[in-house]
Amino acid sequence: MSQDPENEDGQLHTLGLLERLRSETNLVQGAYAGLYQRVDKLLREIENPNLHDIANMNFRVELWDQHALHIRWVIAASGSVFLAHAAFEEAVKQWPDQKLTLRNGIMLMREYPPTKRGG
């Protein structure tokens, strides 16, 4: 049984396109891997506690997803507890129907809406 020459040319052309696509994808993957490593290194340097206070913005106002499982957005980050509280108050005014937290690192300082604790 003989193959149709036009169909065979089409298959070869398609295989050639797939090979070129794979090659381009490998180039992009390598570029992103290097970029990821460089950005990760810089973020680790920012975490250094000996940096000036401008880089140490431990107080964060966070807006959570509808199930309060994941942070959707860090609304504000500050090295000043006073500014963080002011940002939290403003966030409550701007998004009264959302779950918001004010944290210092992992320590919860405030949350909105407040949850009842204890019995």
ROLUMVEX-588087 format. One line per field, with one value per residue: residue number from 1; residue in one letter; x, y, z of N, C-alpha, C in turn. Coordinates in nm, 4 decimals, decimal comma. Each point is the difference from the previous one (the first is absolute). Layout:
N
lumro = NUM:...;
zami = A:...;
n.xx = X:...;
n.yy = Y:...;
n.zz = Z:...;
ca.xx = X:...;
ca.yy = Y:...;
ca.zz = Z:...;
c.xx = X:...;
c.yy = Y:...;
c.zz = Z:...;
# end
This chain:
119
lumro = 1:2:3:4:5:6:7:8:9:10:11:12:13:14:15:16:17:18:19:20:21:22:23:24:25:26:27:28:29:30:31:32:33:34:35:36:37:38:39:40:41:42:43:44:45:46:47:48:49:50:51:52:53:54:55:56:57:58:59:60:61:62:63:64:65:66:67:68:69:70:71:72:73:74:75:76:77:78:79:80:81:82:83:84:85:86:87:88:89:90:91:92:93:94:95:96:97:98:99:100:101:102:103:104:105:106:107:108:109:110:111:112:113:114:115:116:117:118:119;
zami = M:S:Q:D:P:E:N:E:D:G:Q:L:H:T:L:G:L:L:E:R:L:R:S:E:T:N:L:V:Q:G:A:Y:A:G:L:Y:Q:R:V:D:K:L:L:R:E:I:E:N:P:N:L:H:D:I:A:N:M:N:F:R:V:E:L:W:D:Q:H:A:L:H:I:R:W:V:I:A:A:S:G:S:V:F:L:A:H:A:A:F:E:E:A:V:K:Q:W:P:D:Q:K:L:T:L:R:N:G:I:M:L:M:R:E:Y:P:P:T:K:R:G:G;
n.xx = 0,0853:-0,0220:0,0863:-0,0917:0,0727:-0,1181:-0,0604:0,0940:-0,0079:-0,1311:0,0173:0,0873:-0,0839:-0,1031:0,0721:0,0307:-0,1279:-0,0343:0,0965:-0,0389:-0,1259:0,0399:0,0709:-0,1006:-0,0793:0,0957:0,0072:-0,1328:-0,0086:0,1071:-0,0588:-0,1183:0,0640:0,0784:-0,1061:-0,0626:0,1139:0,0111:-0,1293:0,0070:0,1167:-0,0562:-0,1050:0,0895:0,0632:-0,1192:-0,0082:0,1191:-0,0020:0,1193:-0,0929:0,0089:-0,0684:0,0436:0,0959:-0,0049:-0,0893:0,0166:-0,0524:-0,0948:-0,0681:-0,0771:-0,0370:-0,0945:0,0104:-0,1033:0,0905:0,0709:0,0351:-0,0097:0,1163:-0,0943:0,0199:0,1252:-0,0895:0,0661:0,1220:0,0329:0,1000:-0,1037:-0,0109:0,0314:0,0871:0,0427:-0,0178:0,0574:0,0910:0,0034:-0,0079:0,0870:0,0690:-0,0305:0,0311:0,1090:0,0227:-0,1150:-0,0113:0,1260:0,0682:0,0393:0,1304:0,0462:0,1153:0,0708:0,0539:0,0091:0,0349:-0,1200:-0,0108:-0,0614:-0,1318:-0,0506:-0,1223:-0,0111:0,0781:-0,1004:0,0748:0,0262:-0,0488;
n.yy = -0,1159:0,0924:0,0857:0,0869:0,0432:0,0531:-0,1105:-0,0694:0,0909:-0,0115:-0,1324:0,0038:0,0796:-0,0768:-0,1081:0,0669:0,0364:-0,1246:-0,0376:0,0934:-0,0369:-0,1265:0,0312:0,0739:-0,0996:-0,0786:0,0885:0,0086:-0,1327:-0,0045:0,0922:-0,0617:-0,1127:0,0613:0,0542:-0,1159:-0,0573:0,0922:-0,0075:-0,1317:0,0121:0,0888:-0,0806:-0,0956:0,0809:0,0267:-0,1305:0,0450:-0,0400:-0,0018:-0,0134:0,1140:0,0702:0,0742:-0,0900:0,0326:-0,0341:-0,0291:0,1209:-0,0918:0,0764:-0,1066:-0,0121:-0,0760:-0,1232:-0,0345:-0,0977:0,1123:-0,0551:0,0981:0,0592:0,0868:0,0865:0,0413:0,0581:-0,0266:0,0512:-0,0111:0,0804:0,0804:-0,0342:0,1277:0,0001:-0,1140:0,0493:0,1114:-0,0734:-0,0714:0,1097:0,0512:-0,1118:0,0038:0,1280:-0,0304:-0,1032:0,0568:-0,0504:0,0341:-0,1127:0,0685:0,0015:0,0255:-0,0266:-0,0449:-0,0201:-0,1054:0,0967:-0,0502:0,1250:0,0052:-0,0150:-0,0013:-0,0366:0,0556:-0,0977:-0,0715:0,0227:-0,1255:-0,0255;
n.zz = 0,0000:-0,0914:0,0541:0,0336:-0,1047:-0,0282:0,0383:-0,0673:-0,0970:0,0142:0,0083:-0,1006:-0,0626:0,0378:-0,0310:-0,1089:-0,0108:0,0287:-0,0823:-0,0865:0,0235:-0,0024:-0,1054:-0,0483:0,0328:-0,0453:-0,0998:-0,0065:0,0091:-0,0768:-0,0756:0,0133:-0,0191:-0,0867:-0,0574:0,0128:-0,0343:-0,0956:-0,0316:0,0088:-0,0590:-0,0815:-0,0113:-0,0075:-0,0823:-0,0520:0,0202:-0,0325:0,1274:-0,0562:-0,0936:-0,0625:0,0885:-0,1012:0,0156:0,1271:-0,0884:0,1283:0,0138:-0,0166:-0,0841:0,0268:-0,1255:0,0562:-0,0510:-0,0741:-0,0036:-0,0041:-0,1150:-0,0908:0,0122:-0,0319:0,1021:-0,0016:0,0779:0,1127:-0,0059:0,1293:0,0259:-0,0115:0,1270:0,0173:-0,1001:0,0504:0,1224:-0,0425:-0,0597:0,1111:0,0751:-0,0841:0,0088:0,1293:-0,0091:-0,0686:0,0806:0,0381:-0,1203:0,0267:-0,0023:0,1083:-0,0097:0,1212:-0,0601:0,1016:-0,1214:0,0834:0,0853:0,0274:-0,0465:-0,1176:0,0034:-0,1213:0,0210:0,1200:0,0394:0,0470:0,1046:0,0290:0,1207;
ca.xx = -0,0853:0,0864:-0,0453:-0,0265:0,1155:-0,0407:-0,0224:0,1318:0,0624:-0,0694:0,0454:0,1377:-0,0071:-0,0520:0,1076:0,1004:-0,0532:0,0051:0,1401:0,0367:-0,0720:0,0696:0,1274:-0,0285:-0,0446:0,1191:0,0699:-0,0759:0,0101:0,1325:0,0042:-0,0799:0,0670:0,1040:-0,0663:-0,0555:0,1100:0,0499:-0,1013:-0,0029:0,1192:-0,0246:-0,1009:0,0657:0,0822:-0,0901:-0,0431:0,1062:-0,0471:0,0945:-0,0218:-0,0672:-0,1430:-0,0838:-0,0153:-0,0619:-0,1403:-0,0582:-0,1431:-0,0689:-0,1461:-0,0250:-0,1366:-0,0063:-0,1006:-0,1349:-0,0034:0,1021:0,1049:0,1187:0,0113:-0,0161:0,0704:0,0569:-0,0455:0,1012:0,1108:0,0616:0,0892:-0,0561:-0,1250:-0,1022:-0,0476:-0,0685:-0,1351:-0,0751:-0,0294:-0,1033:-0,1268:-0,0431:-0,0385:-0,1330:-0,0952:-0,0048:-0,0476:-0,0689:-0,0583:0,1108:0,0809:0,1261:0,0830:0,1222:0,0927:0,1423:0,0517:-0,1107:-0,0853:-0,1224:-0,0221:-0,1408:-0,0686:-0,1317:-0,0757:0,0588:-0,0570:-0,0133:0,0931:-0,0359:-0,1381;
ca.yy = 0,1159:0,1179:0,1197:0,1186:0,0904:0,1249:-0,0316:-0,0235:0,1317:0,0677:-0,0600:0,0448:0,1416:0,0043:-0,0455:0,1069:0,1060:-0,0473:0,0034:0,1410:0,0433:-0,0599:0,0704:0,1339:-0,0197:-0,0265:0,1271:0,0793:-0,0658:0,0309:0,1415:0,0172:-0,0660:0,0919:0,1165:-0,0417:-0,0113:0,1343:0,0681:-0,0680:0,0449:0,1369:-0,0028:-0,0502:0,1097:0,0966:-0,0549:0,0187:0,0901:0,1089:0,1063:0,1195:-0,0221:0,0137:-0,1334:-0,0895:0,0370:-0,1201:0,0166:-0,0120:-0,0034:-0,0998:-0,0281:-0,1445:-0,0504:-0,0120:-0,1083:0,0350:-0,1012:0,0513:0,1452:0,0448:0,1240:0,0761:0,1362:0,0926:-0,0559:0,1120:-0,0258:0,0747:-0,0560:0,1046:0,0083:-0,1257:0,0091:0,0964:-0,0662:-0,1002:0,0723:0,0465:-0,1181:-0,0398:0,0948:-0,0216:-0,1351:-0,0465:-0,1336:-0,0928:-0,0468:0,0742:-0,0230:0,0765:-0,0940:0,0294:-0,1308:-0,0966:0,0317:0,0733:0,1127:0,0375:-0,0583:0,0518:0,0249:-0,0690:-0,1293:-0,0215:-0,1014:-0,0507:-0,0456;
ca.zz = 0,0000:-0,0098:0,0728:-0,0798:0,0182:0,0658:0,1403:0,0592:0,0143:0,1093:0,1251:0,0232:0,0368:0,1363:0,0893:0,0041:0,0865:0,1386:0,0431:0,0219:0,1194:0,1145:0,0133:0,0551:0,1378:0,0810:0,0184:0,0968:0,1299:0,0535:0,0381:0,1210:0,1126:0,0451:0,0592:0,1294:0,0964:0,0329:0,0815:0,1292:0,0732:0,0453:0,1062:0,1213:0,0529:0,0628:0,1289:0,0975:0,1067:0,0217:-0,0971:0,0499:0,0247:-0,1188:-0,0604:0,0984:0,0158:0,0584:0,0255:-0,1285:-0,0072:-0,1036:-0,0405:-0,0190:-0,0934:0,0585:0,0982:0,0994:-0,0044:-0,0676:-0,0138:-0,1389:-0,0288:0,1113:-0,0246:0,0499:0,0771:0,0696:0,1113:0,1128:0,0512:-0,0046:-0,1385:-0,0300:0,0567:-0,0814:-0,1274:0,0284:0,0171:-0,1319:-0,0770:0,0474:-0,0599:-0,1444:-0,0304:0,1206:-0,0184:-0,0227:0,1133:0,0048:0,1181:0,0231:0,0627:0,0150:-0,0345:0,0056:0,1155:-0,0299:0,0899:-0,0122:-0,1147:-0,0297:0,1212:0,1153:0,0342:0,1438:0,0505:0,1309:0,0164;
c.xx = 0,0908:-0,0643:-0,0239:0,1148:-0,0369:-0,0194:0,1332:0,0735:-0,0634:0,0435:0,1415:0,0029:-0,0484:0,1055:0,1096:-0,0448:0,0061:0,1426:0,0454:-0,0668:0,0679:0,1329:-0,0192:-0,0424:0,1178:0,0802:-0,0684:0,0129:0,1350:0,0105:-0,0771:0,0652:0,1092:-0,0582:-0,0547:0,1102:0,0525:-0,0987:-0,0064:0,1189:-0,0197:-0,1036:0,0591:0,0890:-0,0865:-0,0444:0,1037:-0,0444:0,0937:-0,0142:-0,0690:-0,1501:-0,0870:-0,0225:-0,0707:-0,1418:-0,0769:-0,1499:-0,0731:-0,1506:-0,0333:-0,1492:-0,0028:-0,1053:-0,1319:-0,0112:0,1006:0,1085:0,1310:-0,0033:-0,0137:0,0920:0,0556:-0,0297:0,1056:0,1066:0,0749:0,0967:-0,0501:-0,1331:-0,1125:-0,0574:-0,0767:-0,1424:-0,0868:-0,0379:-0,1093:-0,1365:-0,0540:-0,0448:-0,1390:-0,1065:-0,0184:-0,0635:-0,0739:-0,0590:0,1076:0,0664:0,1354:0,0765:0,1129:0,0918:0,1396:0,0696:-0,1158:-0,0964:-0,1189:-0,0191:-0,1470:-0,0594:-0,1378:-0,0668:0,0606:-0,0683:-0,0045:0,0956:-0,0450:-0,1476:-0,0843;
c.yy = 0,1234:0,1181:0,1122:0,0980:0,1310:-0,0204:-0,0202:0,1322:0,0773:-0,0540:0,0449:0,1466:0,0152:-0,0442:0,1046:0,1146:-0,0403:0,0012:0,1431:0,0541:-0,0531:0,0725:0,1379:-0,0094:-0,0262:0,1268:0,0847:-0,0600:0,0300:0,1443:0,0234:-0,0649:0,0900:0,1230:-0,0336:-0,0056:0,1374:0,0755:-0,0620:0,0438:0,1418:0,0042:-0,0513:0,1078:0,1029:-0,0486:0,0188:0,0992:0,1178:0,1121:0,1180:-0,0268:0,0104:-0,1356:-0,0967:0,0461:-0,1212:0,0082:0,0024:-0,0035:-0,0879:-0,0177:-0,1471:-0,0382:-0,0246:-0,1107:0,0218:-0,1076:0,0538:0,1525:0,0331:0,1163:0,0563:0,1460:0,1014:-0,0784:0,1179:-0,0492:0,0664:-0,0611:0,1031:0,0143:-0,1264:0,0017:0,0967:-0,0623:-0,1050:0,0667:0,0462:-0,1169:-0,0479:0,0924:-0,0278:-0,1340:-0,0592:-0,1403:-0,1077:-0,0409:0,0704:-0,0383:0,1013:-0,0953:0,0602:-0,1337:-0,0979:0,0294:0,0859:0,1092:0,0416:-0,0744:0,0630:-0,0942:-0,0792:-0,1344:-0,0136:-0,1135:-0,0442:-0,0369:0,1111;
c.zz = 0,0000:0,0718:-0,0995:0,0221:0,0683:0,1489:0,0715:0,0211:0,1149:0,1354:0,0337:0,0429:0,1450:0,1002:0,0122:0,0894:0,1470:0,0543:0,0280:0,1261:0,1259:0,0249:0,0623:0,1457:0,0925:0,0246:0,1070:0,1393:0,0644:0,0464:0,1290:0,1210:0,0560:0,0666:0,1372:0,1055:0,0406:0,0893:0,1387:0,0855:0,0548:0,1123:0,1309:0,0625:0,0711:0,1375:0,1099:0,1073:0,0256:-0,1021:0,0675:0,0089:-0,1240:-0,0669:0,0944:0,0305:0,0493:0,0215:-0,1343:0,0189:-0,1202:-0,0247:-0,0419:-0,1029:0,0731:0,1043:0,1128:0,0094:-0,0562:-0,0049:-0,1479:-0,0309:0,1297:-0,0312:0,0412:0,0749:0,0599:0,1062:0,1267:0,0421:-0,0075:-0,1409:-0,0391:0,0543:-0,0808:-0,1344:0,0181:0,0119:-0,1354:-0,0875:0,0405:-0,0599:-0,1494:-0,0380:0,1203:-0,0117:-0,0210:0,1316:-0,0097:0,1262:0,0038:0,0741:0,0086:-0,0214:-0,0020:0,1149:-0,0428:0,1045:0,0023:-0,1181:-0,0133:-0,0991:0,1160:0,0244:0,1500:0,0387:0,1374:0,0077:0,0420;
# end
